[in-house]
Amino acid sequence: MKVIDFKDAKCRHCYKCVRHCMVKAIAIENEQAHILTDHCINCGKCLEVCPQNAKTFASDMERVKGYLRQGFKTVISIAPSYLGVLEFDRPGQVVDALLKLGFYEVRETAEGAALVTNEYKRLIRENKMKNIITTCCPSVNDLVEKYYPECAPSLAPVVSPMIAHGRYIKKLYGNDVKVVFLGPCIAKKQEAIGDSRVFGAIDAILTFEELALWLEEARIDIHSCEEKQMGNPDPEVNRMYPISGGVIQSVVAEQESDTYQKVYVDGLANCMEMLEALRKGELEDCFIEANVCEGGCAKGPASARWNTSYVKAKIKIDREVAHTFPKKLPDMSMQELEKKFGNREIKDVYPMEDEIRQILKSTGKYSASDELNCGACGYATCREKAVAVFQGRAELSMCMPHALTQAESMSNVVMDVTPSIIFIIDSEMRIRECNKKGEEFLGVGKEEALQRYIFEFIEVGDIEETLRTRQPVLHKKCQADHGKMTLEETIVYIKNLDSVLVIYQDITKEEKMKEQHLKLRIETLEMAQKVIDKQMMVAQEIAGLLGETTAETKVTLTKLRDSVLDEEEV
């Protein structure tokens, strides 16, 4: 199932999610980011960093409301991180707020954590595993099974506190009860609904963000609520699970065995580093508490809106927690708390070396020196990005340096193929840029031209005037090359460069054609005048015979002449 994704309308040319996704579970297709469900570990980092709020999350809120409308007995399992995330005067006010929404009972997930803690202690006592990695974080579990399958035997064969609690609640109230988990983690949705090994323990997931929206919609203010008790006995130290080292504190509190070195690792990069060391055989006899979120669950991706400080959350949780073990645990068997982990390795197809080289050449990288490895595309190296292109996860256009080079190249092509003479002249009259036609006009190469001044070649009165007044000169005729060339001059001021763009269009041929055309017209007029004169002579000889006809002939021919002259003047 797809827990998170991105909206097509807003995601464009950013790649910030790709840069921050350490397992590269995001594909770019037609310039749009999409989550690769099989690759994703649902850490939610992409949702946190998305600057366009283009994220989508598969919400269960309407499903939960449906349970309540239909009268299902619905119990909510609330993660202990609520103590550091939600705002209240007394913790019991949160219980009252949830009851007002219609939940049958509110119980703490830490009750399930107590069961999990007991199983971790048993594993430590048995001392059969070389290393033990806690399995409370579903993103860590996915990370191991998908990307470090060699480390899967080190995963404690124990369900998460959420699953343990869901199974216990259904054992307590019957399978007809609906169990809703409330917490800061989006990966829990994939664990609850998408993992067949634990399917059925939890019916729906709500995040703290969704709870805040629901309370606002229902006009319920937590601060105005009464203080009511949780439906479970106090799980005491097991409420420490959501903060870094909290699992270890719960396990070590009454654990006498020193057979394992207790360490905690949080943050995806640190978890991957730990797993790499484990894969290489560099760790031994370690009990490792691992959490993908830096600072633990209290900094989960669905809690950051309110809890901006991990330290603040940790202090709030620590103040509310009794650092002792509950005297009586719920009745659950080892089989009910067991979960077996295995190899779910991602089988990507990798290109051959010549295929990588061909993709690199497509973005202008013909040698190692061309591989900038700038990371703008989201991949650490150009080769990694080439592999992603081969696998269909990236596009050639994602290479920013290549795209810029192409854009500049296109501009240069336009500059060089235009028949006009183009210069950019700065305020000191130095030539800053010119095209091929400009080089031909100056009679020097571009390298030399860019070291010289425009006044060394042409009259610069109009250029100086535009630099001074910043008013453009448009389509003005001028002469060059000692009158051998006729140019149409356009000069435009460039504000941010304090320079001018000078464009000369060579209209010498057009002007010569106009001269030839004018000459032909004049010759035609002269011929017309001769005809008129001859007609007048003939007219005088036969004036008596023709009478008024002669006058009409003169008028007609004169009009013909004048019309030709008028046309020439226009």
BABADO-443438 format. One record per residue (C-alpha): residue in three letters; x, y, z. Coordinates in Angstrom, 1 decimal. Layout:
Ala  X  Y  Z
...
//
This chain:
Met  0.0  0.0  0.0
Lys  1.1  3.6  -0.6
Val  1.1  5.5  2.7
Ile  2.7  8.7  1.3
Asp  3.1  10.3  -2.1
Phe  3.3  13.7  -3.8
Lys  0.8  15.9  -5.6
Asp  1.3  16.2  -9.4
Ala  0.3  19.9  -9.5
Lys  3.0  21.3  -7.2
Cys  6.1  19.1  -7.5
Arg  8.5  20.6  -10.2
His  12.2  20.8  -10.6
Cys  13.0  20.7  -6.9
Tyr  14.5  17.3  -6.0
Lys  14.8  18.2  -2.4
Cys  13.0  15.1  -1.4
Val  15.4  13.0  -3.5
Arg  18.4  14.7  -1.8
His  17.0  13.9  1.7
Cys  15.9  10.4  1.0
Met  18.8  8.2  2.0
Val  17.4  5.0  0.5
Lys  16.5  6.8  -2.7
Ala  12.9  5.5  -2.7
Ile  11.7  8.4  -4.9
Ala  11.4  8.3  -8.6
Ile  11.1  11.3  -10.9
Glu  8.9  10.8  -14.0
Asn  7.9  13.6  -16.3
Glu  9.5  16.0  -13.8
Gln  7.1  14.7  -11.0
Ala  8.2  12.9  -7.8
His  6.6  9.6  -6.9
Ile  7.2  7.3  -4.0
Leu  8.5  3.8  -4.8
Thr  6.4  1.8  -2.4
Asp  8.6  -1.3  -2.5
His  11.8  0.8  -1.7
Cys  10.2  3.1  0.8
Ile  10.7  2.7  4.6
Asn  8.1  5.3  5.4
Cys  10.5  7.5  7.5
Gly  8.6  10.6  6.4
Lys  11.7  12.7  5.8
Cys  10.5  13.6  2.3
Leu  7.3  15.0  3.8
Glu  9.1  17.1  6.3
Val  11.5  18.7  3.8
Cys  9.0  19.3  0.9
Pro  8.9  23.1  0.4
Gln  5.8  23.1  -1.7
Asn  3.6  21.1  0.7
Ala  3.1  18.7  -2.3
Lys  2.8  15.7  0.1
Thr  -0.2  13.4  0.4
Phe  -0.8  11.0  3.3
Ala  -3.3  8.1  3.3
Ser  -5.5  9.2  6.2
Asp  -7.7  6.9  8.3
Met  -9.6  9.7  10.0
Glu  -12.9  9.2  8.1
Arg  -12.6  5.4  8.7
Val  -12.3  6.1  12.5
Lys  -15.2  8.5  12.4
Gly  -17.2  5.8  10.6
Tyr  -16.5  3.3  13.4
Leu  -17.8  5.7  15.9
Arg  -20.9  6.6  13.9
Gln  -21.8  2.9  13.5
Gly  -21.5  2.3  17.2
Phe  -18.4  0.0  17.2
Lys  -16.7  -0.3  20.5
Thr  -13.5  1.6  19.6
Val  -10.5  1.7  21.9
Ile  -7.7  4.1  21.3
Ser  -4.1  3.2  22.0
Ile  -2.2  6.4  22.5
Ala  1.6  6.5  22.1
Pro  3.5  7.8  25.2
Ser  5.0  10.6  23.1
Tyr  1.8  12.5  23.6
Leu  3.3  13.6  26.9
Gly  5.9  15.6  25.1
Val  3.9  16.6  22.0
Leu  0.4  17.7  22.9
Glu  -0.4  20.8  25.0
Phe  -2.3  20.2  28.2
Asp  -2.4  21.3  31.9
Arg  -2.7  17.7  33.1
Pro  -2.3  14.5  31.1
Gly  -5.8  13.3  32.0
Gln  -7.3  16.1  30.0
Val  -6.2  14.4  26.8
Val  -8.1  11.3  27.9
Asp  -11.3  13.4  28.4
Ala  -10.8  15.0  25.0
Leu  -10.6  11.6  23.3
Leu  -13.6  10.3  25.2
Lys  -15.6  13.3  24.1
Leu  -14.8  12.4  20.5
Gly  -16.6  9.2  21.1
Phe  -13.9  6.6  21.9
Tyr  -15.0  3.8  24.3
Glu  -11.7  3.8  26.2
Val  -8.2  5.3  26.1
Arg  -5.3  3.1  26.9
Glu  -1.5  3.8  26.7
Thr  0.6  2.0  24.1
Ala  3.2  1.9  26.9
Glu  1.1  -1.0  28.2
Gly  2.2  -2.9  25.1
Ala  5.7  -1.6  25.6
Ala  5.8  -3.3  29.0
Leu  5.1  -6.7  27.3
Val  7.8  -6.0  24.7
Thr  10.3  -5.0  27.4
Asn  9.7  -8.3  29.1
Glu  10.5  -10.1  25.8
Tyr  13.7  -8.2  25.3
Lys  14.8  -9.1  28.9
Arg  14.1  -12.8  28.0
Leu  16.3  -12.6  24.9
Ile  19.1  -11.0  26.9
Arg  18.9  -13.7  29.6
Glu  18.9  -16.5  27.0
Asn  22.0  -15.0  25.4
Lys  21.5  -16.9  22.1
Met  21.7  -14.0  19.7
Lys  25.1  -12.5  18.8
Asn  23.5  -9.0  18.6
Ile  20.0  -7.8  19.3
Ile  18.3  -4.9  17.5
Thr  15.1  -3.6  19.0
Thr  12.1  -3.8  16.7
Cys  9.9  -1.0  17.9
Cys  10.6  1.3  14.9
Pro  8.9  -0.1  11.8
Ser  11.2  2.0  9.6
Val  14.3  0.4  11.1
Asn  12.7  -3.0  10.5
Asp  12.0  -2.2  6.8
Leu  15.5  -0.7  6.5
Val  17.1  -4.0  7.7
Glu  14.9  -6.4  5.7
Lys  15.1  -4.4  2.5
Tyr  18.6  -2.9  2.5
Tyr  20.6  -4.9  5.0
Pro  19.0  -8.4  4.9
Glu  22.2  -9.9  6.2
Cys  21.4  -8.2  9.5
Ala  17.9  -9.5  9.7
Pro  18.9  -12.4  12.1
Ser  19.9  -9.6  14.6
Leu  16.4  -8.2  14.8
Ala  14.7  -9.2  18.0
Pro  11.8  -11.6  17.0
Val  9.3  -9.5  18.9
Val  6.4  -7.3  17.7
Ser  6.3  -3.6  18.3
Pro  4.6  -2.1  21.3
Met  1.7  -1.0  19.1
Ile  1.1  -4.5  17.7
Ala  1.5  -6.0  21.2
His  -1.0  -3.6  22.6
Gly  -3.5  -4.1  19.8
Arg  -3.5  -7.8  20.2
Tyr  -3.9  -7.5  24.0
Ile  -6.8  -5.1  23.7
Lys  -8.6  -7.5  21.3
Lys  -7.8  -10.4  23.7
Leu  -9.3  -8.3  26.5
Tyr  -12.5  -7.0  24.7
Gly  -12.9  -9.5  21.9
Asn  -12.2  -9.4  18.2
Asp  -15.2  -7.2  17.5
Val  -13.5  -4.2  19.2
Lys  -11.9  -1.7  16.9
Val  -8.4  -0.6  17.9
Val  -7.1  2.8  16.8
Phe  -3.4  3.7  17.3
Leu  -2.7  7.4  17.9
Gly  0.9  8.6  17.6
Pro  3.5  10.7  15.7
Cys  4.6  8.0  13.3
Ile  3.4  7.5  9.7
Ala  5.3  4.2  9.3
Lys  2.9  2.6  11.8
Lys  0.2  2.7  9.1
Gln  2.3  0.5  6.8
Glu  3.1  -1.8  9.7
Ala  -0.5  -2.1  10.8
Ile  -2.2  -2.4  7.4
Gly  0.5  -3.5  5.0
Asp  2.4  -6.2  7.0
Ser  0.6  -9.6  6.7
Arg  2.6  -10.9  9.7
Val  0.8  -8.6  12.1
Phe  -2.4  -7.7  10.2
Gly  -5.5  -7.5  12.3
Ala  -4.0  -6.2  15.5
Ile  -4.7  -2.5  14.6
Asp  -7.7  -1.4  12.6
Ala  -6.7  2.3  11.9
Ile  -4.0  4.8  12.5
Leu  -4.4  8.5  13.6
Thr  -1.5  11.0  13.9
Phe  -1.2  13.8  16.4
Glu  -1.6  16.2  13.5
Glu  -4.9  14.6  12.5
Leu  -6.1  14.6  16.1
Ala  -5.5  18.4  16.4
Leu  -7.6  19.0  13.3
Trp  -10.4  16.8  14.6
Leu  -10.4  18.5  18.0
Glu  -10.6  21.9  16.3
Glu  -13.4  20.7  14.0
Ala  -15.3  19.3  17.1
Arg  -14.5  22.5  19.1
Ile  -12.9  20.6  21.9
Asp  -10.2  22.5  23.8
Ile  -7.9  20.1  25.8
His  -7.2  22.8  28.4
Ser  -10.9  23.0  29.1
Cys  -11.4  19.3  29.6
Glu  -11.6  17.4  32.9
Glu  -8.8  15.1  34.1
Lys  -9.7  11.4  33.6
Gln  -7.7  8.3  34.1
Met  -6.4  6.0  31.4
Gly  -8.1  2.6  31.1
Asn  -4.9  0.7  31.9
Pro  -2.7  0.4  35.0
Asp  0.3  2.7  35.0
Pro  3.0  1.2  32.7
Glu  5.6  3.4  34.6
Val  9.1  3.3  33.1
Asn  7.9  1.9  29.8
Arg  6.5  5.3  29.0
Met  10.2  6.2  28.2
Tyr  10.1  4.4  24.8
Pro  9.5  7.5  22.6
Ile  12.8  9.2  23.6
Ser  16.4  8.2  22.7
Gly  17.6  5.5  25.0
Gly  14.1  5.0  26.4
Val  13.9  1.3  25.5
Ile  17.3  0.7  27.1
Gln  16.2  2.5  30.2
Ser  13.1  0.2  30.4
Val  15.2  -2.9  29.9
Val  18.1  -2.1  32.1
Ala  16.1  -0.8  35.0
Glu  15.8  -4.3  36.5
Gln  18.2  -6.2  34.2
Glu  21.2  -7.6  36.1
Ser  22.9  -9.4  33.1
Asp  25.9  -7.6  31.5
Thr  26.2  -10.0  28.6
Tyr  25.3  -7.3  26.1
Gln  26.7  -3.8  25.6
Lys  23.7  -1.5  25.6
Val  23.8  1.2  22.9
Tyr  21.1  3.4  21.2
Val  21.3  4.8  17.7
Asp  18.8  7.3  16.3
Gly  18.7  9.1  13.0
Leu  18.6  7.3  9.6
Ala  22.2  8.0  8.7
Asn  23.4  6.7  12.1
Cys  21.2  3.6  11.7
Met  22.7  2.9  8.3
Glu  26.2  3.3  9.6
Met  25.5  0.9  12.5
Leu  24.0  -1.7  10.1
Glu  27.0  -1.3  7.8
Ala  29.3  -2.0  10.7
Leu  27.1  -4.9  11.7
Arg  27.2  -6.3  8.2
Lys  31.0  -6.2  8.2
Gly  31.1  -8.1  11.5
Glu  32.5  -5.1  13.5
Leu  29.9  -5.4  16.2
Glu  29.4  -8.2  18.7
Asp  27.4  -8.7  21.9
Cys  25.4  -5.5  21.5
Phe  21.8  -4.7  22.5
Ile  21.0  -1.9  20.1
Glu  18.0  0.4  20.4
Ala  17.5  1.8  16.9
Asn  15.2  4.5  15.8
Val  15.1  6.3  12.4
Cys  13.8  9.6  13.9
Glu  16.5  11.7  15.5
Gly  15.5  12.2  19.1
Gly  13.2  9.2  19.0
Cys  9.5  9.0  18.4
Ala  8.9  12.3  20.1
Lys  10.3  13.9  17.0
Gly  8.2  11.7  14.6
Pro  7.2  13.3  11.3
Ala  3.6  13.7  12.4
Ser  4.5  15.6  15.6
Ala  7.0  18.3  14.4
Arg  4.2  20.9  13.9
Trp  3.9  21.3  17.6
Asn  7.0  19.8  19.2
Thr  9.8  21.9  17.8
Ser  12.2  21.0  20.5
Tyr  13.3  17.5  21.3
Val  14.8  18.6  24.6
Lys  11.5  20.1  25.7
Ala  9.6  16.9  24.8
Lys  12.1  14.8  26.6
Ile  11.8  16.9  29.8
Lys  8.0  16.8  29.7
Ile  8.0  13.0  29.2
Asp  10.6  12.4  31.9
Arg  8.6  14.5  34.4
Glu  5.5  12.4  33.9
Val  7.2  9.0  34.0
Ala  7.6  6.8  37.1
His  11.0  5.1  36.7
Thr  9.9  1.8  38.1
Phe  8.5  -1.4  36.6
Pro  4.8  -2.3  36.7
Lys  4.2  -5.0  39.2
Lys  1.8  -7.0  37.0
Leu  2.0  -7.4  33.3
Pro  -0.9  -8.3  31.0
Asp  -1.3  -11.9  30.3
Met  0.2  -12.6  26.8
Ser  2.2  -15.6  25.6
Met  5.5  -15.5  23.9
Gln  3.9  -16.8  20.7
Glu  1.4  -13.8  20.8
Leu  4.3  -11.4  21.0
Glu  6.5  -13.1  18.3
Lys  7.3  -11.7  14.9
Lys  9.8  -13.3  12.6
Phe  11.9  -11.1  10.3
Gly  13.6  -12.1  7.1
Asn  15.1  -11.1  3.8
Arg  12.9  -8.7  1.7
Glu  15.9  -7.4  -0.2
Ile  15.2  -4.9  -3.1
Lys  16.3  -6.5  -6.3
Asp  17.2  -3.6  -8.6
Val  18.7  -4.2  -12.0
Tyr  22.1  -2.6  -12.4
Pro  23.6  -1.4  -15.7
Met  26.9  -2.5  -17.2
Glu  29.8  -0.1  -17.2
Asp  29.4  0.8  -20.9
Glu  25.7  1.6  -20.2
Ile  26.6  3.9  -17.4
Arg  29.2  5.6  -19.6
Gln  26.6  6.1  -22.3
Ile  24.1  7.7  -19.9
Leu  26.9  10.0  -18.6
Lys  27.8  11.1  -22.1
Ser  24.1  12.0  -22.6
Thr  24.6  14.7  -20.0
Gly  28.0  15.9  -21.3
Lys  30.2  13.8  -19.1
Tyr  32.8  12.2  -21.3
Ser  35.5  11.8  -18.7
Ala  35.9  11.6  -14.9
Ser  36.8  15.3  -14.8
Asp  33.4  16.1  -16.3
Glu  31.6  14.4  -13.4
Leu  31.0  17.3  -11.0
Asn  29.2  15.2  -8.3
Cys  27.4  18.4  -7.2
Gly  24.4  16.5  -5.8
Ala  21.9  19.0  -7.1
Cys  19.9  16.1  -8.7
Gly  19.6  14.4  -5.3
Tyr  22.3  11.8  -5.9
Ala  25.7  12.0  -4.3
Thr  27.6  11.2  -7.6
Cys  27.0  11.5  -11.3
Arg  27.4  7.7  -11.5
Glu  24.7  7.1  -8.9
Lys  22.4  9.3  -10.9
Ala  23.3  7.5  -14.1
Val  22.3  4.2  -12.4
Ala  19.0  5.7  -11.3
Val  18.3  6.9  -14.9
Phe  18.9  3.3  -16.1
Gln  16.5  2.0  -13.4
Gly  13.9  4.5  -14.4
Arg  14.1  6.4  -11.1
Ala  15.7  9.6  -12.5
Glu  15.6  11.6  -15.7
Leu  18.5  13.1  -17.7
Ser  17.0  16.5  -17.3
Met  17.7  16.4  -13.6
Cys  21.3  17.3  -14.1
Met  21.4  21.0  -13.3
Pro  24.9  21.8  -14.7
His  24.0  20.1  -18.0
Ala  20.7  21.9  -18.2
Leu  22.4  25.2  -17.6
Thr  25.1  24.4  -20.2
Gln  22.4  23.5  -22.7
Ala  20.5  26.7  -22.0
Glu  23.6  28.7  -22.5
Ser  24.5  26.7  -25.6
Met  21.1  27.5  -27.1
Ser  21.5  31.2  -26.4
Asn  24.9  31.1  -28.1
Val  23.4  29.3  -31.1
Val  20.8  32.0  -31.4
Met  23.5  34.7  -31.1
Asp  25.8  33.1  -33.7
Val  23.2  32.2  -36.4
Thr  21.4  35.6  -36.4
Pro  22.3  37.7  -39.5
Ser  22.5  40.9  -37.3
Ile  25.6  42.3  -35.8
Ile  25.3  42.2  -32.0
Phe  27.5  43.8  -29.3
Ile  27.2  44.3  -25.6
Ile  29.0  47.5  -24.6
Asp  29.7  48.5  -21.0
Ser  29.7  52.0  -19.5
Glu  33.5  52.3  -20.3
Met  32.8  51.5  -23.9
Arg  34.5  48.2  -23.6
Ile  33.2  45.3  -25.8
Arg  31.8  42.7  -23.4
Glu  30.2  40.4  -25.9
Cys  29.8  40.0  -29.6
Asn  28.5  37.3  -32.0
Lys  30.1  35.9  -35.2
Lys  28.7  38.7  -37.3
Gly  30.2  41.1  -34.9
Glu  33.6  39.6  -35.2
Glu  33.4  39.8  -39.0
Phe  32.3  43.4  -38.8
Leu  35.2  44.3  -36.6
Gly  37.7  42.2  -38.5
Val  39.1  40.6  -35.4
Gly  38.6  37.4  -33.4
Lys  36.3  37.3  -30.3
Glu  39.2  37.0  -27.9
Glu  40.8  40.2  -29.2
Ala  37.5  42.0  -29.5
Leu  36.7  41.5  -25.8
Gln  39.9  43.3  -25.0
Arg  39.2  46.4  -27.0
Tyr  36.9  49.4  -27.0
Ile  34.0  49.9  -29.5
Phe  35.2  53.5  -30.3
Glu  38.3  52.0  -31.9
Phe  36.1  50.7  -34.7
Ile  33.0  52.9  -35.2
Glu  31.4  56.2  -34.3
Val  29.9  55.9  -30.8
Gly  27.7  59.0  -30.4
Asp  24.5  57.1  -30.2
Ile  25.9  54.6  -27.8
Glu  27.2  57.3  -25.5
Glu  23.8  59.0  -25.6
Thr  21.9  55.8  -24.7
Leu  24.4  55.1  -21.8
Arg  23.8  58.7  -20.6
Thr  20.0  59.0  -21.0
Arg  19.1  55.3  -20.9
Gln  16.7  56.0  -23.7
Pro  16.7  53.5  -26.6
Val  17.6  54.2  -30.2
Leu  15.3  52.3  -32.5
His  15.8  51.5  -36.2
Lys  18.1  54.5  -37.0
Lys  20.0  54.4  -40.3
Cys  23.7  55.1  -40.2
Gln  26.8  54.6  -42.3
Ala  29.9  52.4  -41.7
Asp  33.1  51.4  -43.4
His  33.6  54.9  -44.9
Gly  30.1  54.8  -46.3
Lys  30.4  51.4  -47.9
Met  27.8  49.9  -45.5
Thr  24.4  51.1  -44.5
Leu  23.2  49.9  -41.2
Glu  19.9  50.0  -39.2
Glu  20.9  50.7  -35.6
Thr  19.1  49.7  -32.4
Ile  20.5  50.4  -29.0
Val  18.9  49.3  -25.7
Tyr  20.1  50.0  -22.1
Ile  20.6  47.0  -19.9
Lys  20.0  48.2  -16.3
Asn  21.5  45.3  -14.2
Leu  24.7  45.4  -16.3
Asp  25.0  49.1  -16.8
Ser  25.6  48.3  -20.4
Val  23.9  48.6  -23.8
Leu  22.8  46.0  -26.3
Val  23.8  47.2  -29.8
Ile  22.2  45.6  -32.8
Tyr  23.2  46.5  -36.3
Gln  21.3  45.2  -39.2
Asp  23.1  45.4  -42.5
Ile  20.7  47.0  -45.0
Thr  23.3  47.9  -47.6
Lys  21.8  45.6  -50.3
Glu  18.3  46.8  -49.6
Glu  19.5  50.4  -49.9
Lys  21.2  49.7  -53.2
Met  18.1  48.0  -54.5
Lys  16.1  51.1  -53.5
Glu  18.6  53.3  -55.4
Gln  18.3  51.1  -58.5
His  14.5  51.2  -58.3
Leu  14.5  55.0  -58.0
Lys  16.8  55.3  -61.0
Leu  14.4  53.1  -63.0
Arg  11.5  55.3  -62.0
Ile  13.3  58.5  -63.0
Glu  14.1  57.0  -66.4
Thr  10.5  56.1  -66.8
Leu  9.4  59.7  -65.9
Glu  11.9  61.1  -68.4
Met  10.4  58.9  -71.2
Ala  7.0  60.0  -70.2
Gln  8.0  63.6  -70.5
Lys  9.4  63.0  -74.0
Val  6.1  61.5  -75.0
Ile  4.3  64.5  -73.6
Asp  6.5  66.9  -75.5
Lys  6.2  65.0  -78.7
Gln  2.4  64.8  -78.3
Met  2.3  68.6  -77.8
Met  4.2  69.2  -81.1
Val  1.8  66.9  -82.9
Ala  -1.1  68.6  -81.2
Gln  0.0  72.0  -82.4
Glu  0.1  70.8  -86.0
Ile  -3.4  69.3  -85.9
Ala  -4.8  71.7  -83.3
Gly  -7.6  72.8  -85.6
Leu  -8.6  69.3  -86.2
Leu  -8.5  68.0  -82.7
Gly  -9.7  71.0  -80.6
Glu  -10.4  70.1  -77.1
Thr  -9.0  66.6  -77.5
Thr  -5.5  68.0  -77.4
Ala  -6.1  69.6  -74.1
Glu  -7.5  66.4  -72.7
Thr  -4.5  64.5  -73.8
Lys  -2.1  66.9  -72.1
Val  -4.1  66.8  -68.9
Thr  -4.1  63.0  -68.9
Leu  -0.4  62.6  -69.6
Thr  0.4  65.2  -67.0
Lys  -1.6  63.4  -64.4
Leu  0.2  60.2  -65.3
Arg  3.5  61.9  -64.7
Asp  2.5  63.5  -61.4
Ser  1.1  60.3  -60.1
Val  4.4  58.5  -60.7
Leu  6.2  61.3  -59.0
Asp  3.8  61.3  -56.0
Glu  4.3  57.5  -55.7
Glu  8.1  58.0  -55.5
Glu  7.8  60.6  -52.8
Val  5.7  58.3  -50.7
//
